Amino acid sequence: MSFRRAAVFLPRQTKSVRITVVGCGGTGSWIAAQVARTGRVLIEQGRRVQIMFIDPDRVSAANVPRSC
């Protein structure tokens, strides 16, 4: 994976960030971890961060392997 063409997704002057992740299953669980890490970095930079994870499903034995 190359990040040569990566772009800044938050302007430097942004003081407050709100992120909502809908669905925390297979792909969503990976994204949730990345969003949490990003939130921590933003907080360390002095920004106000609100993160909401929405997923009405319950964890079952059948879907645990997809979420790990």
Secondary structure, DSSP 8 states (H G I E B T S, - for coil): ---TT---SS-TT--EEEEEEE--SHHHHHHHHHHHHHHHHHHHTT-EEEEEEE------GGGHHHH-
